[in-house]
């Protein structure tokens, strides 16, 4: 039985309300609940579908176990005193979707603690009295939206002295009472996660028992809404708009901004990805964030009349993308008394005043560029100027040629003046591995070694493989002036000759100071018109399985001075050598022949004392021919009476050592020329 609902002026209402819940039960023993909807008592028979009641539509049902009355897209209206009336302790009215209830006296009235919950909206109208009457009990509104309106009150209690406590949790309520007050006759108003936002300055007044403003209950609209979280602003402005925790995730909503622009306060990273910021009179980016990272991804453009990027705290631009920055009236990138690092990206900065600039170059403005490409142009003030220092790591100034950072001018200068044309700073060329080998005066390196025929004076196939230390000549010609065709300090170089090849010049054609081998099965014609064709400087030469024709004005094939290391070995090869002035094969400590022999001039042989191929006690200066496949020279026909017995050198020196103990070479043994292998 509902008691103490209303007194005095509400006596008639109390009588009617008590009578409503005092009706006798039916013969079917149905259960009646202390709840009425649309003027009809809710029972165990109708509770599952209360939309059958006149004036009720949509989904309306009651679950007695959980004491939950659900309204889903429902309407309750008609010629009724109360749309919903309750004497249930702990009733929960759950609103889903959009709902509306209307009654003459009260939209909702209850005499026991009640909650209105859900995530929907409920419009409540009590035409003559109030939208909601708590009637001396507590009301909790949570998570939903209520729009409450009454002829006298929007929301009311009995008199504010009987425990009419209202709690609003993360919900929105608008209440309006025409004659008495929008929210009145209540004991307390507690708000969790929400606040009174309208009218401005309104608050609950304990003495007036309601929401008041300027000492009087508010009779106009009162709005209680979820409290707005304080906005955290960052020291960063994009296109004139301050970046905060609300807009930072999508700054492309700012006027003049397109593409992906976002800021992460945790990492202090502003990301531009295929973005454009085009704005007049404002900076595209202005920062006072210490340690801001501007990450550029893809192609990005900042343009405006004002300085495009301005900052007062250290900043880094990085990310691997490209950033084009232009100011049509001022400076493209402006470091105000702070440092800028540009790393692993491409920056193109152009300004009417300056391209990239500090304040005055005397307040710590430092510019560091790491493995990046930067172009800067400042027509009036300077392209890169007003910095204390410019540090470049992995990059150098490439344009204009000769430009460099000038400490006294605080910028990039040329010929004693700041550069105002384009300055280009690009990655430093990667170190090139050079080899101890020159072709036609050009050093061989890892870049050109695969095709040395690009060198002036070189035709055909000429290439070098450093792994095998092999220089290949294939139907090649190297014709140079006062240069060596080949100069080597490579230990163990092999010149592989394929086909017919020619080396010619006025200087020595082939010069080397480390052991070298010429092989390959082809032919190599070598000529020096003023010096030596093939010159071994303090080292050994091996000629194997090929044909060599060496002709020089001084020497054909020569060592330096005949030192012990200067040895010539010919293996199964054909060699012709001619040295007009000094000797055809000379200045060598030793000549070793395997599978071949000297066939021209007849009787010529290597002379250790003369350190070359000699005949009749003198170095041969005409053509010397060593023929592949020739054997040791046979006996000479002589007068037996005059033949000297014993072992002699080719120069006629008698040797007392037995032949088998002598080193390899050619000897006269009992009047016959014998090759000791």
C-alpha positions as CSV (number, residue, x, y, z in Angstrom):
1,X,0.0,0.0,0.0
2,X,1.4,3.4,-0.9
3,X,1.4,5.8,2.1
4,X,2.4,9.3,2.8
5,X,2.3,10.1,-0.9
6,X,1.0,13.6,-0.6
7,X,-0.8,15.5,2.1
8,X,-3.1,18.5,2.3
9,X,-3.6,19.9,-1.2
10,X,-2.8,16.5,-2.7
11,X,-5.5,14.6,-0.6
12,X,-7.6,13.9,-3.5
13,X,-4.7,12.5,-5.5
14,X,-3.7,10.3,-2.5
15,X,-7.1,8.8,-2.3
16,X,-7.2,8.0,-6.0
17,X,-3.6,6.5,-5.9
18,X,-4.4,4.3,-2.9
19,X,-7.6,3.2,-4.5
20,X,-5.8,2.2,-7.6
21,X,-3.6,-0.3,-5.8
22,X,-6.4,-1.5,-3.5
23,X,-8.5,-3.1,-6.2
24,X,-9.4,-6.7,-5.4
25,X,-7.5,-9.5,-7.1
26,X,-9.3,-11.5,-9.9
27,X,-10.5,-15.0,-9.6
28,X,-7.6,-16.1,-11.7
29,X,-5.3,-15.3,-8.8
30,X,-3.3,-12.9,-11.0
31,X,-0.6,-11.0,-9.2
32,X,-0.9,-7.2,-9.1
33,X,2.2,-5.2,-8.7
34,X,2.4,-1.7,-7.1
35,X,2.8,-0.2,-10.5
36,X,0.4,1.5,-12.9
37,X,1.1,2.4,-16.6
38,X,-1.3,4.5,-18.6
39,X,-3.8,4.4,-15.7
40,X,-3.8,0.6,-15.6
41,X,-2.4,-1.6,-12.9
42,X,0.5,-3.8,-14.0
43,X,-0.2,-7.5,-13.3
44,X,1.4,-10.9,-13.9
45,X,-0.9,-11.3,-16.9
46,X,-0.2,-8.0,-18.7
47,X,3.4,-7.2,-17.6
48,X,5.0,-8.8,-20.6
49,X,3.3,-6.5,-23.0
50,X,1.9,-3.3,-21.6
51,X,1.4,-1.8,-25.1
52,X,-2.0,-3.4,-25.1
53,X,-3.1,-0.7,-22.6
54,X,-5.0,2.2,-24.3
55,X,-2.6,5.1,-25.0
56,X,0.5,2.9,-24.8
57,X,2.5,2.1,-27.9
58,X,6.0,0.8,-28.7
59,X,7.7,-1.7,-26.4
60,X,6.7,-1.4,-22.7
61,X,7.1,-4.4,-20.3
62,X,7.8,-5.1,-16.7
63,X,10.1,-7.7,-15.2
64,X,9.1,-8.3,-11.6
65,X,12.2,-10.3,-10.7
66,X,14.5,-7.3,-11.4
67,X,11.8,-4.7,-10.8
68,X,12.6,-3.2,-14.2
69,X,10.1,-1.3,-16.3
70,X,11.4,-1.1,-19.9
71,X,10.4,1.6,-22.4
72,X,11.8,1.2,-25.9
73,X,10.7,3.7,-28.5
74,X,7.5,3.9,-26.5
75,X,4.7,6.4,-26.0
76,X,2.3,6.7,-23.1
77,X,-0.4,9.4,-23.4
78,X,-4.1,10.0,-23.1
79,X,-6.6,11.4,-20.7
80,X,-4.8,10.1,-17.6
81,X,-3.6,11.6,-14.4
82,X,-0.3,9.8,-14.3
83,X,1.6,8.1,-17.1
84,X,3.6,6.0,-14.6
85,X,2.9,5.7,-10.9
86,X,4.8,3.4,-8.5
87,X,4.9,2.2,-4.9
88,X,7.7,-0.4,-5.7
89,X,10.8,-0.1,-3.7
90,X,13.8,0.0,-6.1
91,X,11.9,0.3,-9.3
92,X,14.2,0.8,-12.3
93,X,12.8,2.5,-15.4
94,X,15.0,1.6,-18.3
95,X,14.8,3.8,-21.4
96,X,16.0,2.5,-24.8
97,X,15.7,4.5,-28.0
98,X,13.4,7.6,-28.0
99,X,10.4,7.7,-25.7
100,X,7.7,10.1,-24.6
101,X,5.1,10.1,-21.8
102,X,2.4,12.7,-21.2
103,X,-0.2,13.0,-18.4
104,X,-2.4,15.7,-16.9
105,X,-0.9,15.8,-13.4
106,X,2.4,13.9,-13.3
107,X,4.3,12.1,-16.0
108,X,6.0,9.9,-13.3
109,X,5.1,9.8,-9.6
110,X,6.5,7.3,-7.1
111,X,6.6,6.9,-3.3
112,X,9.6,4.5,-3.1
113,X,13.2,4.9,-4.2
114,X,13.4,4.8,-8.0
115,X,16.0,4.9,-10.7
116,X,15.8,5.9,-14.4
117,X,18.6,4.3,-16.4
118,X,19.6,3.2,-19.9
119,X,21.1,5.0,-22.8
120,X,18.0,6.3,-24.5
121,X,15.9,9.5,-24.3
122,X,12.7,10.0,-22.4
123,X,10.5,13.1,-22.7
124,X,8.2,13.5,-19.7
125,X,5.3,16.0,-19.5
126,X,3.0,16.7,-16.6
127,X,0.7,19.3,-18.1
128,X,-0.9,20.7,-14.9
129,X,1.6,19.8,-12.2
130,X,5.1,18.4,-12.9
131,X,6.9,16.0,-15.1
132,X,8.4,14.0,-12.2
133,X,7.2,13.9,-8.6
134,X,9.5,12.1,-6.2
135,X,6.9,12.3,-3.4
136,X,9.3,12.2,-0.5
137,X,11.8,9.6,-1.9
138,X,15.0,9.4,-3.8
139,X,15.5,9.5,-7.5
140,X,18.7,8.4,-9.4
141,X,19.1,9.2,-13.1
142,X,22.0,7.5,-14.8
143,X,23.4,7.4,-18.3
144,X,20.2,8.5,-20.1
145,X,18.7,11.7,-21.4
146,X,15.6,13.2,-19.7
147,X,13.6,16.2,-21.0
148,X,11.1,17.0,-18.3
149,X,8.4,19.7,-18.3
150,X,5.5,20.5,-16.1
151,X,2.8,23.2,-15.6
152,X,4.2,24.0,-12.1
153,X,7.5,22.1,-11.7
154,X,9.7,20.2,-14.1
155,X,11.0,17.9,-11.3
156,X,9.7,18.2,-7.7
157,X,9.6,16.5,-4.4
158,X,7.1,16.9,-1.6
159,X,8.5,19.9,0.2
160,X,12.3,19.4,0.3
161,X,12.2,18.2,3.9
162,X,11.3,14.5,3.4
163,X,14.4,12.9,1.9
164,X,13.8,13.9,-1.7
165,X,17.4,13.3,-2.8
166,X,18.1,13.4,-6.5
167,X,21.4,12.0,-7.9
168,X,22.4,12.5,-11.5
169,X,25.2,10.2,-12.8
170,X,26.7,10.9,-16.3
171,X,23.3,11.8,-17.6
172,X,21.7,14.7,-19.3
173,X,18.6,16.4,-17.9
174,X,16.7,19.4,-19.1
175,X,13.9,20.5,-16.8
176,X,11.4,23.3,-17.1
177,X,8.7,24.3,-14.7
178,X,6.4,27.1,-15.8
179,X,5.0,28.6,-12.6
180,X,6.9,27.2,-9.6
181,X,10.4,26.1,-10.6
182,X,12.2,23.9,-12.9
183,X,13.7,21.7,-10.2
184,X,12.2,22.4,-6.7
185,X,11.0,21.0,-3.4
186,X,13.9,18.6,-3.1
187,X,16.3,17.9,-0.2
188,X,19.5,17.6,-2.2
189,X,21.0,17.4,-5.7
190,X,24.1,15.3,-6.3
191,X,25.9,15.2,-9.6
192,X,28.5,12.7,-10.7
193,X,30.3,13.3,-14.0
194,X,27.9,16.1,-14.9
195,X,27.1,19.6,-13.9
196,X,24.5,22.4,-14.3
197,X,25.5,24.1,-17.5
198,X,22.4,26.2,-18.0
199,X,21.6,28.8,-17.0
200,X,25.1,29.9,-16.4
201,X,25.8,30.4,-12.7
202,X,22.8,28.4,-11.5
203,X,23.3,25.9,-8.6
204,X,21.4,23.9,-6.1
205,X,20.2,26.1,-3.1
206,X,19.6,24.2,0.1
207,X,17.4,26.9,1.6
208,X,15.3,27.2,-1.5
209,X,15.3,23.4,-2.0
210,X,16.0,23.6,-5.7
211,X,18.1,24.9,-8.5
212,X,18.4,28.7,-8.1
213,X,20.0,31.7,-9.6
214,X,20.3,35.1,-8.0
215,X,18.4,34.0,-4.9
216,X,15.4,32.6,-6.7
217,X,14.3,29.2,-8.1
218,X,14.9,29.0,-11.8
219,X,11.7,28.7,-13.7
220,X,13.2,28.5,-17.1
221,X,15.1,25.7,-18.7
222,X,17.7,24.0,-16.4
223,X,20.2,21.8,-18.1
224,X,22.4,19.3,-16.4
225,X,24.9,17.6,-18.7
226,X,28.1,15.5,-18.4
227,X,30.9,17.8,-17.2
228,X,33.2,18.7,-20.0
229,X,36.7,17.4,-19.5
230,X,39.2,20.3,-19.2
231,X,40.9,20.7,-22.6
232,X,44.7,20.3,-22.4
233,X,46.4,22.6,-24.8
234,X,49.8,22.1,-26.3
235,X,52.4,24.7,-27.2
236,X,51.8,24.1,-30.9
237,X,49.7,26.0,-33.4
238,X,48.7,24.7,-36.8
239,X,47.4,27.2,-39.3
240,X,46.5,29.6,-36.5
241,X,44.6,26.9,-34.4
242,X,46.0,25.8,-31.0
243,X,46.6,22.0,-30.8
244,X,44.9,20.3,-27.9
245,X,44.0,16.8,-26.6
246,X,40.7,17.0,-28.4
247,X,41.9,17.9,-31.9
248,X,45.4,16.5,-32.0
249,X,44.4,13.2,-33.5
250,X,43.0,14.8,-36.7
251,X,44.4,18.3,-37.4
252,X,43.3,18.1,-41.0
253,X,39.9,19.4,-39.9
254,X,41.5,22.8,-39.5
255,X,40.8,25.2,-42.3
256,X,43.6,25.2,-44.9
257,X,44.9,21.8,-43.8
258,X,44.7,18.7,-46.0
259,X,46.1,15.2,-45.8
260,X,47.2,13.5,-42.6
261,X,48.3,15.9,-39.9
262,X,48.3,14.7,-36.3
263,X,50.2,15.3,-33.1
264,X,51.2,12.7,-30.4
265,X,51.9,14.5,-27.1
266,X,53.5,11.4,-25.6
267,X,56.3,11.3,-28.1
268,X,56.1,15.1,-29.0
269,X,55.7,14.1,-32.6
270,X,53.9,16.1,-35.3
271,X,53.3,13.9,-38.3
272,X,52.7,15.2,-41.8
273,X,51.8,12.5,-44.3
274,X,51.1,13.7,-47.9
275,X,49.8,16.8,-46.3
276,X,49.3,20.4,-47.4
277,X,48.9,23.5,-45.2
278,X,48.1,26.5,-47.3
279,X,47.3,29.6,-45.2
280,X,47.6,33.4,-45.4
281,X,48.7,35.6,-42.5
282,X,49.4,32.7,-40.1
283,X,52.2,30.3,-39.5
284,X,51.6,26.9,-41.0
285,X,53.4,25.5,-37.9
286,X,54.5,27.4,-34.8
287,X,56.0,25.6,-31.9
288,X,57.2,26.3,-28.4
289,X,57.5,22.6,-27.5
290,X,60.9,21.6,-26.3
291,X,62.0,18.6,-28.4
292,X,59.3,18.6,-31.0
293,X,59.8,16.1,-33.8
294,X,58.3,17.0,-37.2
295,X,57.9,13.6,-39.0
296,X,57.4,14.0,-42.8
297,X,56.1,11.0,-44.7
298,X,55.4,11.1,-48.4
299,X,55.2,14.5,-50.1
300,X,54.2,17.5,-48.1
301,X,53.8,21.2,-48.8
302,X,53.6,24.2,-46.4
303,X,52.9,27.6,-48.0
304,X,51.8,31.0,-46.9
305,X,52.7,34.7,-46.8
306,X,53.9,34.6,-43.2
307,X,56.8,32.5,-41.9
308,X,55.8,28.9,-42.7
309,X,57.6,27.1,-39.8
310,X,58.5,29.1,-36.6
311,X,59.7,27.6,-33.4
312,X,61.3,28.8,-30.1
313,X,62.5,25.4,-28.7
314,X,64.7,22.7,-30.2
315,X,63.1,20.9,-33.1
316,X,63.9,18.0,-35.4
317,X,62.6,17.4,-38.9
318,X,62.9,13.8,-40.0
319,X,60.9,10.8,-41.4
320,X,62.2,9.9,-44.8
321,X,59.7,12.0,-46.8
322,X,59.8,15.3,-48.5
323,X,58.8,18.7,-47.2
324,X,58.4,21.8,-49.4
325,X,58.2,25.0,-47.4
326,X,57.6,28.4,-48.9
327,X,56.9,31.9,-47.5
328,X,56.0,34.4,-50.2
329,X,56.8,37.4,-48.0
330,X,59.0,36.2,-45.1
331,X,61.2,33.2,-44.0
332,X,60.4,29.6,-44.8
333,X,61.9,28.0,-41.7
334,X,62.7,30.3,-38.7
335,X,64.5,29.1,-35.6
336,X,64.0,31.8,-32.9
337,X,67.1,31.5,-30.7
338,X,67.1,27.7,-30.8
339,X,68.4,24.6,-32.6
340,X,67.2,22.7,-35.6
341,X,68.1,19.2,-36.7
342,X,67.2,18.0,-40.2
343,X,67.8,14.2,-40.5
344,X,67.0,11.5,-43.1
345,X,64.6,13.5,-45.2
346,X,64.4,16.1,-48.0
347,X,63.6,19.7,-47.3
348,X,63.1,22.4,-49.9
349,X,62.8,25.8,-48.2
350,X,62.2,29.0,-50.1
351,X,61.4,32.4,-48.7
352,X,61.3,36.0,-49.9
353,X,63.5,37.0,-47.0
354,X,65.4,33.8,-45.9
355,X,65.2,30.1,-46.7
356,X,66.3,28.7,-43.4
357,X,67.2,31.2,-40.7
358,X,68.0,31.8,-37.1
359,X,67.2,35.0,-35.3
360,X,70.6,36.8,-35.5
361,X,73.2,34.1,-35.2
362,X,74.2,35.2,-31.8
363,X,71.7,33.4,-29.5
364,X,72.4,29.7,-29.9
365,X,70.9,29.2,-33.2
366,X,72.5,25.9,-34.4
367,X,71.6,24.0,-37.6
368,X,72.5,20.3,-37.9
369,X,71.9,18.3,-41.1
370,X,72.4,14.5,-40.9
371,X,72.2,12.3,-44.0
372,X,69.6,14.6,-45.5
373,X,69.1,16.7,-48.6
374,X,68.3,20.3,-48.1
375,X,67.7,23.1,-50.7
376,X,67.3,26.6,-49.4
377,X,66.7,29.9,-51.1
378,X,66.3,33.4,-49.5
379,X,66.3,36.2,-52.0
380,X,66.7,39.1,-49.6
381,X,68.3,38.0,-46.4
382,X,70.1,34.8,-47.3
383,X,69.5,31.2,-48.1
384,X,70.9,29.7,-44.9
385,X,71.7,32.5,-42.5
386,X,71.7,33.8,-38.9
387,X,73.1,30.7,-37.3
388,X,76.0,30.3,-34.9
389,X,77.0,27.0,-36.4
390,X,76.2,24.7,-39.3
391,X,77.0,21.0,-38.7
392,X,76.8,18.5,-41.5
393,X,77.0,14.7,-40.9
394,X,77.0,12.5,-44.0
395,X,76.3,15.4,-46.3
396,X,78.1,18.4,-47.8
397,X,77.3,21.7,-49.6
398,X,77.2,20.8,-53.2
399,X,75.8,24.0,-54.7
400,X,77.0,26.6,-55.3
401,X,80.4,25.1,-55.9
402,X,82.9,26.5,-53.3
403,X,80.2,27.7,-50.9
404,X,80.8,27.1,-47.2
405,X,79.5,28.2,-43.8
406,X,81.1,31.5,-42.7
407,X,81.2,32.0,-39.0
408,X,81.5,35.8,-39.2
409,X,78.6,36.1,-41.6
410,X,76.6,33.5,-39.7
411,X,75.5,31.7,-42.8
412,X,76.4,29.9,-46.0
413,X,78.6,32.2,-48.0
414,X,80.6,32.4,-51.2
415,X,83.3,35.0,-52.1
416,X,82.8,36.8,-48.8
417,X,79.0,37.3,-49.1
418,X,76.0,35.3,-48.0
419,X,74.5,33.2,-50.8
420,X,71.0,34.4,-51.7
421,X,70.6,31.9,-54.6
422,X,69.8,28.2,-54.2
423,X,72.0,26.4,-51.6
424,X,72.0,22.6,-51.9
425,X,73.2,20.4,-49.1
426,X,73.2,16.7,-50.1
427,X,74.5,13.4,-48.8
428,X,78.3,13.1,-49.0
429,X,79.4,10.7,-51.7
430,X,79.9,7.2,-50.4
431,X,83.6,6.4,-50.0
432,X,84.9,4.7,-53.2
433,X,87.3,1.8,-52.8
434,X,90.2,2.5,-55.1
435,X,92.6,-0.2,-56.3
436,X,96.4,0.1,-56.8
437,X,95.9,0.0,-60.6
438,X,95.7,2.7,-63.2
439,X,94.5,2.5,-66.7
440,X,95.5,5.3,-69.1
441,X,96.3,7.5,-66.1
442,X,92.9,6.8,-64.4
443,X,92.7,5.1,-61.0
444,X,90.6,1.9,-61.1
445,X,88.0,1.7,-58.4
446,X,84.9,-0.3,-57.4
447,X,82.7,2.0,-59.5
448,X,84.5,2.0,-62.9
449,X,86.3,-1.4,-62.7
450,X,83.5,-3.2,-64.5
451,X,83.9,-1.1,-67.7
452,X,87.2,0.6,-68.1
453,X,86.6,1.1,-71.8
454,X,84.9,4.3,-70.8
455,X,88.3,5.8,-70.0
456,X,89.6,8.1,-72.8
457,X,92.0,6.3,-75.1
458,X,90.6,2.9,-74.2
459,X,88.6,0.7,-76.6
460,X,87.3,-2.8,-76.6
461,X,86.7,-4.8,-73.4
462,X,88.8,-3.8,-70.4
463,X,87.7,-4.7,-66.9
464,X,89.1,-5.5,-63.5
465,X,87.9,-8.1,-61.0
466,X,89.4,-7.3,-57.6
467,X,88.4,-10.7,-56.1
468,X,90.6,-12.6,-58.5
469,X,93.0,-9.6,-59.1
470,X,92.5,-10.1,-62.8
471,X,92.6,-7.3,-65.4
472,X,91.0,-8.6,-68.6
473,X,91.9,-7.2,-72.1
474,X,89.7,-8.6,-74.8
475,X,90.3,-7.2,-78.3
476,X,91.2,-4.0,-76.5
477,X,93.3,-1.0,-77.5
478,X,94.8,1.4,-75.0
479,X,96.4,4.3,-76.9
480,X,97.7,7.1,-74.6
481,X,100.3,9.9,-74.8
482,X,102.6,10.5,-72.0
483,X,100.9,8.1,-69.6
484,X,101.3,4.5,-68.8
485,X,98.7,2.3,-70.4
486,X,98.8,0.1,-67.3
487,X,100.4,0.9,-64.0
488,X,100.1,-1.6,-61.1
489,X,101.1,-1.9,-57.5
490,X,98.8,-4.9,-57.0
491,X,100.5,-8.0,-55.6
492,X,99.7,-10.9,-57.8
493,X,97.9,-9.0,-60.6
494,X,97.0,-11.2,-63.6
495,X,96.6,-9.6,-67.0
496,X,94.4,-11.9,-69.0
497,X,94.7,-11.3,-72.7
498,X,91.9,-12.6,-75.0
499,X,91.9,-12.0,-78.7
500,X,94.2,-9.4,-80.1
501,X,95.2,-6.4,-77.9
502,X,97.4,-3.4,-78.3
503,X,98.9,-1.0,-75.8
504,X,100.8,2.1,-77.1
505,X,102.1,5.3,-75.8
506,X,105.2,7.4,-75.5
507,X,105.7,6.6,-71.8
508,X,106.4,3.0,-70.6
509,X,103.3,1.0,-71.6
510,X,103.2,-1.5,-68.7
511,X,104.7,-0.6,-65.4
512,X,104.4,-2.6,-62.2
513,X,106.1,-2.9,-58.8
514,X,104.5,-6.1,-57.5
515,X,104.6,-9.6,-59.0
516,X,102.5,-9.8,-62.1
517,X,101.4,-12.5,-64.6
518,X,100.4,-12.1,-68.2
519,X,98.3,-15.0,-69.5
520,X,95.1,-15.9,-71.2
521,X,95.8,-17.4,-74.6
522,X,95.5,-14.2,-76.6
523,X,98.0,-11.7,-78.1
524,X,99.3,-8.5,-76.5
525,X,101.2,-6.0,-78.6
526,X,103.0,-3.5,-76.3
527,X,104.8,-0.4,-77.6
528,X,106.5,2.6,-76.1
529,X,107.8,5.2,-78.6
530,X,110.1,6.8,-76.1
531,X,110.7,4.4,-73.2
532,X,110.2,0.8,-72.3
533,X,107.4,-1.4,-73.4
534,X,107.1,-3.6,-70.2
535,X,108.9,-2.4,-67.1
536,X,109.2,-4.5,-63.9
537,X,110.3,-2.3,-61.0
538,X,112.0,-4.5,-58.4
539,X,109.6,-7.4,-59.0
540,X,108.9,-10.5,-61.1
541,X,107.0,-11.0,-64.3
542,X,105.5,-14.3,-65.5
543,X,104.3,-14.7,-69.1
544,X,102.3,-17.8,-69.7
545,X,100.2,-19.4,-72.5
546,X,99.9,-16.3,-74.6
547,X,101.8,-14.2,-77.2
548,X,103.6,-11.0,-76.2
549,X,105.2,-8.6,-78.6
550,X,107.0,-5.8,-76.7
551,X,108.8,-3.0,-78.5
552,X,110.3,0.1,-76.8
553,X,112.7,2.8,-77.8
554,X,114.8,2.0,-74.7
555,X,113.8,-1.6,-73.8
556,X,111.4,-4.2,-74.8
557,X,111.0,-6.0,-71.5
558,X,113.1,-4.7,-68.6
559,X,113.6,-4.7,-64.9
560,X,114.8,-1.6,-63.1
561,X,118.5,-2.5,-62.4
562,X,118.6,-6.3,-62.4
563,X,118.0,-6.8,-58.7
564,X,117.4,-10.3,-57.4
565,X,113.7,-9.8,-57.4
566,X,113.5,-8.7,-61.0
567,X,113.0,-12.1,-62.7
568,X,111.3,-13.0,-65.9
569,X,109.6,-16.4,-66.3
570,X,108.2,-17.5,-69.7
571,X,106.0,-20.6,-69.6
572,X,104.8,-22.2,-72.8
573,X,104.4,-18.7,-74.4
574,X,105.7,-16.9,-77.4
575,X,107.5,-13.6,-76.7
576,X,109.1,-11.1,-79.0
577,X,111.0,-8.2,-77.5
578,X,112.9,-5.3,-79.0
579,X,114.7,-2.4,-77.2
580,X,116.6,-0.2,-79.6
581,X,118.6,1.9,-77.1
582,X,119.3,-0.3,-74.1
583,X,118.3,-3.9,-74.7
584,X,115.4,-6.1,-75.8
585,X,115.3,-8.1,-72.6
586,X,117.4,-6.5,-69.9
587,X,117.9,-5.3,-66.4
588,X,116.8,-8.7,-65.0
589,X,118.4,-11.0,-62.4
590,X,117.1,-14.2,-64.1
591,X,115.3,-15.5,-67.2
592,X,113.5,-18.8,-66.8
593,X,111.9,-20.6,-69.7
594,X,109.6,-23.5,-69.4
595,X,108.3,-25.3,-72.5
596,X,109.9,-22.6,-74.7
597,X,113.3,-21.3,-75.8
598,X,115.1,-18.4,-77.4
599,X,115.0,-19.0,-81.1
600,X,116.1,-15.6,-82.4
601,X,118.8,-14.4,-82.7
602,X,120.5,-17.8,-83.1
603,X,122.9,-18.4,-80.3
604,X,121.4,-15.7,-78.0
605,X,121.0,-16.6,-74.4
606,X,120.5,-15.0,-71.0
607,X,123.7,-13.6,-69.6
608,X,123.7,-13.2,-65.8
609,X,126.5,-10.7,-65.8
610,X,124.9,-8.5,-68.4
611,X,121.5,-9.1,-66.8
612,X,119.8,-9.7,-70.1
613,X,119.6,-11.7,-73.3
614,X,123.0,-11.4,-75.0
615,X,124.9,-12.6,-77.9
616,X,128.6,-12.5,-78.4
617,X,129.1,-10.8,-75.0
618,X,126.7,-7.9,-75.6
619,X,123.0,-7.3,-74.9
620,X,120.8,-7.9,-77.9
621,X,119.0,-4.7,-79.0
622,X,117.4,-6.2,-82.0
623,X,114.4,-8.6,-81.9
624,X,114.6,-11.4,-79.4
625,X,112.1,-14.2,-80.0
626,X,111.2,-16.8,-77.4
627,X,109.2,-19.5,-79.1
628,X,106.6,-21.7,-77.4
629,X,107.4,-25.4,-77.9
630,X,111.0,-24.9,-78.8
631,X,113.5,-27.2,-77.0
632,X,117.0,-26.6,-75.8
633,X,119.3,-25.4,-78.5
634,X,121.2,-28.4,-80.0
635,X,124.9,-28.7,-80.8
636,X,126.8,-26.4,-83.0
637,X,129.1,-27.8,-85.7
638,X,132.6,-27.0,-84.8
639,X,136.1,-28.1,-85.6
640,X,136.8,-30.9,-83.2
641,X,140.4,-29.9,-82.9
642,X,139.4,-26.5,-81.5
643,X,136.5,-27.6,-79.3
644,X,137.0,-26.7,-75.7
645,X,136.2,-29.4,-73.2
646,X,134.4,-28.5,-69.9
647,X,131.5,-26.3,-68.9
648,X,131.4,-22.6,-69.8
649,X,129.0,-19.7,-69.5
650,X,127.7,-18.1,-72.7
651,X,130.2,-15.3,-72.1
652,X,133.1,-17.9,-72.1
653,X,133.8,-18.2,-68.4
654,X,134.9,-21.7,-67.5
655,X,133.0,-23.3,-64.6
656,X,134.4,-25.9,-62.2
657,X,131.0,-27.0,-60.9
658,X,129.4,-30.1,-62.2
659,X,126.4,-29.4,-64.5
660,X,123.8,-31.1,-62.2
661,X,124.8,-28.7,-59.5
662,X,124.4,-25.6,-61.6
663,X,121.2,-23.5,-61.5
664,X,118.9,-23.6,-64.4
665,X,120.2,-21.8,-67.5
666,X,122.0,-22.2,-70.8
667,X,125.6,-23.5,-70.7
668,X,128.3,-24.6,-73.2
669,X,129.1,-28.2,-72.3
670,X,132.0,-29.7,-74.3
671,X,131.4,-27.3,-77.1
672,X,127.6,-27.8,-77.2
673,X,125.0,-25.3,-76.0
674,X,122.8,-27.1,-73.4
675,X,119.7,-25.8,-71.5
676,X,119.8,-26.9,-67.9
677,X,116.2,-27.3,-66.7
